[in-house]
Amino acid sequence: MLDKTSAVPLYTQLADVLKGKMISGEIRPGDKLKSEAEMVEEYGVGRLTVRSALASLVEAGYLEKAQGKGTFCKAAGEVNYLNIEAILDMGNTYFIPTYYVKGISEVLTGNNCNFIISDTNSNAESLCTQLEQILLKNSSGVIFQLTQVELSPEVRARLFACLTAFKNRGIPCIMIDSRLEETGVSYVVLDETAGGARVAEHFAAFGHKKCAVAYRANCCDALQRYQGFCKAAKDFQMEEPIALSCGESLETELLEAVTSRGVTAVFGYNDEIAIRCMRALKKHGVPVPEQVSLIGFDDSYLATTSDPQLTTISHPKEVMGRHTAQALLKLIRKQIRVPYTEVFRPELVKRNSCARFRG
């Protein structure tokens, strides 16, 4: 009920109540709202309060009035222009998100869209808060990137509630570089598992049997790359890879694996970790690739600045950004069905950090 003792005007309170019902799905796009008389009776306010609340929602794009028919909940896709929101992990200094931004903005600008790109702050709760705020706007569609750290049950439930609300309001969403298949939300991703398998295949072709993988077990993409490597290593009859942590003990664990356990090839789950391994080996007189071969992942700017330059797996960031934005526009225009999914295949970029095993 409305609080008549509050400093917040009654028409604003009523507008918020109606917005809440639209967000939750109780009022869906296309639904006819109750008459002014019915709202006066239900909420115990005057007709002017009801009219002011409805007028504010019509102006904000939530509702539309049909002469002689009543007031209806308006679907975001029915507006004459498109307001797009993109929420990306902008704080990731290693994996520069500007490549995504370039691809996304190129497509949206070319289609006369209004768009805002904001930062997840590498925090799933921040992402949920921003999605909840978008639900209160007249948004046509949303692109968002999930954090790589596993979600807590509370945050997962909150995120699922947001995505259900978007579905109920008829606002298309698409995920980039992440997915939640159980939600039925569209996504564009790289096949991380296949990327890890491609690394193992290359090491096997060069005769390496004893390998190590430096990865973060609590990081979704790192875990998928590790799992892909392990499965392929087994298929190629390689020894089970030694798992190296990426914390402060990485250098110590790496040197022990090379000097005491006979490791001749190391897979860093991203280029940053691979370069860190390269520096540690060179510091202790272990030549790369003459004694130990190294492969990274992402084909970031770091891969070409090292000596030797790093063999790595490509990550088509700009292409994925462009493809994601194009798919969102097609979802908004109902040219493709929900959920839309696209999985990019990773490619090996051969440089100078990998050599044949010499016994």
C-alpha positions in Angstrom: 0.0 0.0 0.0 1.0 3.6 -0.4 2.4 5.6 2.6 0.4 8.8 3.0 2.8 10.0 5.7 5.9 9.8 3.5 7.5 12.9 1.9 7.5 11.1 -1.4 4.5 12.2 -3.4 1.7 9.7 -3.7 1.7 9.7 -7.5 5.5 8.8 -7.4 4.8 6.0 -5.0 2.0 4.7 -7.2 4.2 4.9 -10.3 6.9 2.9 -8.5 4.4 0.3 -7.5 3.3 -0.1 -11.1 6.9 -0.2 -12.3 7.6 -3.0 -9.8 4.7 -5.0 -11.2 6.1 -4.6 -14.7 9.6 -5.6 -13.7 8.3 -8.7 -11.8 6.2 -9.7 -14.8 2.8 -9.3 -13.0 2.1 -6.7 -15.7 3.5 -7.8 -19.1 4.1 -6.0 -22.4 0.7 -5.6 -24.1 -1.4 -6.0 -20.9 -4.1 -3.5 -20.3 -3.9 -1.7 -16.9 -6.9 -1.3 -14.6 -9.1 1.7 -15.1 -8.5 4.9 -13.2 -11.6 4.2 -11.2 -10.3 0.8 -10.2 -7.0 2.2 -9.2 -8.6 4.9 -7.1 -10.5 2.2 -5.3 -7.5 -0.2 -4.9 -4.9 2.3 -3.7 -7.2 4.7 -1.8 -6.0 7.8 -3.7 -7.6 10.5 -5.8 -8.2 10.4 -9.5 -5.6 13.2 -10.1 -2.9 11.1 -8.3 -3.7 8.1 -10.6 -3.6 10.3 -13.7 -0.2 11.8 -12.6 1.3 8.4 -12.0 0.2 7.1 -15.4 1.3 10.2 -17.2 4.8 9.9 -15.7 5.0 6.3 -16.9 3.8 7.2 -20.3 6.4 9.9 -20.6 9.1 7.4 -19.4 8.1 4.9 -22.1 6.6 2.2 -19.8 3.0 2.8 -20.8 1.0 3.9 -23.8 -2.5 5.3 -24.0 -4.9 4.1 -26.7 -7.8 6.5 -27.3 -11.1 4.9 -26.1 -9.4 1.7 -25.2 -7.3 2.4 -22.1 -3.7 2.3 -20.9 -1.3 -0.5 -21.9 2.1 -1.8 -20.9 4.5 -1.0 -23.6 7.2 -3.4 -24.9 10.6 -1.9 -25.2 10.9 -3.0 -28.8 8.0 -0.9 -29.9 9.8 2.5 -29.4 11.0 4.3 -32.5 14.6 4.3 -31.4 16.8 1.7 -29.7 18.4 2.3 -26.3 21.1 -0.3 -25.7 23.0 -1.0 -22.5 26.3 -2.9 -22.5 27.9 -3.9 -19.2 31.5 -5.1 -19.5 34.4 -5.9 -17.3 36.2 -2.5 -18.0 38.7 -2.8 -15.2 40.5 -5.8 -16.6 43.9 -4.2 -17.5 45.3 -7.5 -18.9 42.4 -8.4 -21.2 41.7 -5.0 -22.6 37.9 -4.7 -23.0 38.3 -1.9 -25.6 38.4 -4.5 -28.3 34.9 -5.6 -27.3 33.8 -1.9 -27.1 35.2 -1.2 -30.5 33.2 -4.0 -32.2 30.0 -3.2 -30.2 30.1 0.5 -30.8 30.8 0.1 -34.5 27.6 -1.9 -35.0 25.4 0.2 -32.7 26.5 3.5 -34.1 25.9 2.3 -37.6 22.3 1.4 -36.7 21.5 4.8 -35.1 21.2 3.3 -31.6 21.6 5.2 -28.3 23.9 3.2 -26.2 25.7 3.3 -22.8 28.7 1.1 -22.0 29.3 0.6 -18.2 31.6 -1.4 -16.0 30.8 -4.5 -14.0 33.7 -3.6 -11.6 34.6 -7.3 -11.8 31.8 -7.9 -9.3 28.7 -10.0 -9.9 26.7 -8.0 -7.3 27.5 -4.8 -9.1 26.3 -6.4 -12.3 23.0 -7.4 -10.7 22.5 -3.9 -9.3 23.1 -2.4 -12.8 20.7 -4.9 -14.4 18.0 -4.0 -11.8 18.5 -0.3 -12.6 18.2 -1.0 -16.4 14.9 -2.7 -15.7 13.6 0.7 -14.6 14.6 2.4 -17.8 13.1 2.3 -21.3 15.8 -0.1 -22.6 15.5 -2.0 -25.9 18.2 -4.6 -25.3 21.2 -5.5 -23.1 24.7 -6.9 -23.6 26.5 -8.0 -20.5 29.6 -9.9 -19.5 29.6 -12.2 -16.5 32.4 -12.2 -14.0 34.7 -15.2 -14.4 34.6 -16.1 -10.7 31.9 -18.7 -9.7 28.7 -17.1 -8.5 27.4 -17.6 -5.0 23.9 -19.1 -4.6 22.5 -15.7 -3.4 24.0 -13.8 -6.4 23.0 -16.5 -8.8 19.4 -16.3 -7.6 19.4 -12.5 -7.9 20.8 -12.6 -11.4 18.3 -15.2 -12.5 15.5 -13.0 -11.1 16.8 -10.1 -13.2 16.9 -12.2 -16.4 13.4 -13.5 -15.8 12.2 -9.9 -15.4 13.9 -8.9 -18.7 12.1 -11.9 -20.4 8.8 -10.9 -18.9 9.2 -7.3 -20.1 10.2 -8.5 -23.6 13.7 -6.9 -23.4 16.3 -9.1 -25.2 19.5 -9.9 -23.4 22.7 -11.4 -24.8 25.8 -12.4 -22.9 29.3 -12.0 -24.3 32.3 -14.2 -23.4 30.1 -16.0 -20.8 26.9 -18.0 -20.6 24.3 -19.4 -18.3 22.6 -22.0 -20.4 20.0 -22.9 -17.7 18.5 -19.4 -18.0 17.8 -19.6 -21.7 19.7 -16.3 -22.3 21.4 -15.8 -25.7 25.2 -15.8 -25.7 28.3 -15.4 -27.8 31.4 -17.2 -26.5 34.8 -18.7 -27.4 35.1 -22.5 -27.0 37.5 -22.4 -24.1 37.7 -26.2 -23.8 38.7 -26.6 -27.4 41.4 -24.0 -26.9 43.0 -26.0 -24.1 42.8 -29.1 -26.2 44.5 -27.3 -29.1 47.4 -26.5 -26.8 47.8 -30.2 -25.8 47.6 -31.2 -29.4 50.5 -28.9 -30.3 52.7 -30.0 -27.4 52.0 -33.7 -28.4 52.9 -33.0 -32.0 56.3 -31.6 -30.8 56.9 -34.8 -28.7 56.2 -33.4 -25.3 54.9 -35.9 -22.8 55.4 -34.2 -19.4 53.5 -30.9 -19.2 52.3 -28.5 -16.6 49.3 -26.1 -16.6 49.3 -22.9 -14.7 45.7 -21.9 -14.0 43.2 -20.6 -11.5 40.8 -23.2 -10.3 38.2 -20.6 -9.2 38.2 -18.9 -12.6 35.6 -20.3 -15.1 37.5 -19.8 -18.3 40.8 -21.0 -16.8 39.1 -24.2 -15.5 37.5 -24.9 -18.9 40.9 -24.5 -20.6 42.6 -26.8 -18.1 39.9 -29.4 -18.5 40.2 -29.3 -22.3 44.0 -29.7 -22.0 43.6 -32.7 -19.7 41.2 -34.5 -21.9 43.3 -34.0 -25.0 46.5 -35.0 -23.2 44.9 -38.3 -22.3 43.8 -38.8 -25.9 47.3 -38.2 -27.1 48.7 -40.6 -24.4 50.6 -37.8 -22.6 51.1 -38.0 -18.8 48.5 -36.3 -16.7 49.6 -32.6 -16.5 50.9 -31.1 -13.3 48.6 -28.3 -12.0 50.4 -25.1 -11.0 48.7 -22.4 -8.9 48.9 -18.8 -10.1 49.5 -17.3 -6.7 52.8 -16.3 -5.1 54.1 -19.9 -5.2 53.9 -20.1 -9.0 57.6 -19.6 -9.7 58.6 -22.1 -7.0 56.2 -24.7 -8.2 57.2 -24.2 -11.8 60.9 -24.6 -11.2 60.3 -27.7 -9.1 58.2 -29.2 -11.9 60.9 -28.5 -14.5 64.0 -29.4 -12.5 62.7 -32.3 -10.4 59.7 -33.8 -12.3 61.0 -33.5 -15.9 58.4 -31.1 -17.2 59.3 -29.9 -20.7 56.2 -27.9 -21.7 54.1 -25.4 -19.8 50.6 -24.0 -20.7 49.8 -20.7 -19.1 46.0 -20.3 -19.1 46.4 -16.7 -20.3 49.3 -14.8 -21.9 50.0 -12.9 -18.7 50.6 -16.1 -16.7 52.6 -17.6 -19.6 54.9 -14.5 -19.7 55.3 -14.7 -15.9 56.4 -18.4 -16.3 58.9 -17.4 -19.1 60.5 -14.7 -16.9 60.8 -17.1 -14.0 62.5 -19.8 -16.2 64.9 -17.3 -17.8 65.8 -15.9 -14.4 67.0 -19.3 -13.3 68.8 -20.2 -16.4 66.2 -22.4 -18.1 66.1 -21.5 -21.8 62.8 -21.1 -23.6 62.0 -22.9 -25.9 65.3 -24.9 -26.0 64.6 -26.7 -22.6 61.0 -25.7 -21.9 58.3 -24.8 -24.4 55.6 -22.3 -23.5 52.1 -21.6 -24.8 49.7 -18.9 -23.7 46.1 -18.0 -24.4 44.2 -14.9 -25.7 46.8 -13.5 -28.2 47.0 -10.3 -26.2 49.4 -7.5 -26.7 51.8 -9.2 -24.4 52.4 -12.1 -26.8 54.4 -10.1 -29.2 56.4 -8.1 -26.6 58.2 -11.1 -25.0 61.5 -12.6 -26.1 60.9 -15.1 -27.6 57.5 -14.1 -28.8 54.7 -16.2 -27.4 52.9 -19.0 -29.2 49.3 -18.6 -28.0 45.6 -19.2 -28.7 43.7 -16.4 -30.4 40.7 -14.7 -28.9 38.7 -12.7 -31.5 37.5 -10.0 -29.1 36.6 -7.3 -31.7 34.9 -9.8 -34.0 32.9 -11.2 -31.0 31.9 -7.7 -29.9 30.6 -6.9 -33.4 28.8 -10.3 -33.8 27.2 -9.9 -30.3 25.8 -6.4 -31.2 24.5 -7.6 -34.5 22.8 -10.6 -32.9 21.2 -8.3 -30.3 19.7 -6.1 -33.0 18.3 -9.2 -34.7 16.8 -10.3 -31.4 15.1 -6.9 -30.9 13.7 -7.0 -34.4 12.6 -10.7 -33.9 14.7 -11.8 -36.9 16.2 -14.7 -34.9 14.8 -16.8 -32.1 15.7 -16.8 -28.4 18.1 -18.2 -27.3 20.6 -17.3 -29.9 24.0 -19.0 -29.4 27.3 -18.6 -31.2 30.5 -20.4 -30.3 33.7 -19.2 -31.8 36.5 -21.7 -32.5 40.0 -20.8 -31.2 43.0 -20.8 -33.4 46.7 -21.5 -32.5 49.0 -18.5 -33.3 52.5 -20.0 -33.8 55.4 -17.9 -32.8 58.8 -18.8 -31.2 58.2 -20.1 -27.6 57.5 -23.7 -28.5 60.1 -26.2 -29.9 60.4 -30.0 -30.4 61.3 -32.1 -27.4 65.0 -33.1 -27.7 65.2 -35.9 -25.1 
